[in-house]
Amino acid sequence: MEKFSPQELKFSEKAILHFTSSLKSNAKSDGVRIGVRKAGCSGFEYFFEFVETKLDNSNDLIFNEGECKIYVDRESLNYLKGSLVDYSEDGLNQGIKFHNPNAKAVCGCGESFTI
């Protein structure tokens, strides 16, 4: 069993495979940015975007996961510490899921949360 660390951000193998596959189909991208922003029906939402060019931003942490670089800004990491980023397929529903111990409540659509 993998040890839980409240200061780290973890990625499942399925999530890394999904990100790597997405990056291969978007050849201009250097990596994937994930983060948190104020929005959604519960106050905060997760976001994903491709990083088109390598950024020299000291505000970013870069997680090198195999062939995939994942960029996370330090403010978002404060909301994501201890989380597991996973990819799940459930019938017709598929996508990235956050298992975030910092979220007090998640909205019905599952895309926004409250701290």
C-alpha positions in Angstrom: 0.0 0.0 0.0 1.3 3.4 -0.9 2.0 5.8 1.9 -0.1 9.0 2.1 1.8 12.2 2.2 -0.2 15.4 2.9 2.5 17.6 1.4 2.7 15.9 -2.0 0.7 15.7 -5.2 0.4 12.2 -6.6 -0.6 10.9 -10.1 -2.0 7.5 -10.9 -0.5 5.5 -13.7 -3.8 5.9 -15.6 -3.6 9.7 -15.3 0.0 9.8 -16.6 -1.0 7.5 -19.5 -3.9 9.8 -20.3 -1.7 13.0 -20.2 1.1 11.4 -22.2 -1.4 10.3 -24.9 -3.0 13.7 -25.0 0.5 15.3 -25.4 1.4 13.0 -28.3 -1.7 14.2 -30.2 -0.7 17.8 -29.5 2.9 17.9 -30.8 3.3 21.7 -29.9 2.9 21.1 -26.2 5.7 20.8 -23.7 3.5 19.6 -20.9 0.2 19.9 -19.1 -0.8 22.5 -16.6 -3.2 21.6 -13.9 -4.5 24.0 -11.3 -7.2 25.5 -9.2 -9.1 28.8 -9.8 -12.0 30.6 -8.2 -15.1 29.6 -10.2 -17.8 27.0 -10.4 -20.9 26.5 -8.3 -18.9 25.6 -5.1 -16.2 28.3 -5.2 -13.2 26.6 -6.8 -12.7 24.4 -9.9 -9.9 22.4 -11.3 -8.5 23.2 -14.7 -6.2 21.6 -17.3 -4.4 23.2 -20.3 -1.6 22.4 -22.6 1.7 24.3 -22.1 2.7 25.3 -25.6 6.2 26.5 -24.8 8.6 25.8 -21.9 8.1 28.6 -19.4 10.7 29.8 -17.0 8.3 30.7 -14.3 9.6 30.3 -10.7 6.0 30.2 -9.5 5.6 26.8 -11.2 6.6 23.4 -9.9 7.2 20.8 -12.6 6.4 17.2 -12.0 8.4 14.9 -14.4 6.3 11.8 -14.7 7.9 9.6 -17.4 7.4 11.3 -20.7 5.1 13.8 -19.3 5.8 17.2 -17.6 3.0 18.5 -15.3 3.1 22.2 -14.4 1.4 23.3 -11.2 1.6 26.8 -9.8 2.5 27.2 -6.1 -0.9 28.7 -5.2 -2.8 25.8 -6.8 -0.5 23.3 -5.0 -1.7 24.7 -1.7 -5.2 23.5 -2.6 -4.0 20.2 -4.1 -1.5 19.0 -1.5 -2.2 15.4 -0.5 -4.3 14.8 -3.6 -4.3 11.9 -6.0 -4.9 12.9 -9.7 -6.5 9.9 -11.3 -8.2 8.9 -14.6 -11.3 6.9 -14.5 -13.7 5.4 -17.0 -17.2 4.6 -15.8 -19.5 3.7 -18.6 -19.8 6.8 -20.9 -18.2 9.0 -18.3 -14.4 9.3 -18.5 -11.9 11.8 -17.4 -9.5 13.1 -14.8 -10.6 12.9 -11.2 -9.1 14.6 -8.2 -9.2 12.7 -4.9 -8.6 15.8 -2.8 -8.5 15.6 1.0 -8.7 19.4 1.2 -12.1 19.6 -0.4 -14.9 20.0 2.2 -17.7 19.5 -0.3 -18.0 18.8 -4.0 -20.8 20.0 -6.2 -23.2 17.6 -7.9 -21.4 17.8 -11.3 -18.1 17.0 -9.6 -16.2 19.8 -11.3 -16.1 22.3 -8.4 -15.4 22.1 -4.7 -15.3 24.1 -1.4 -12.3 24.4 0.9 
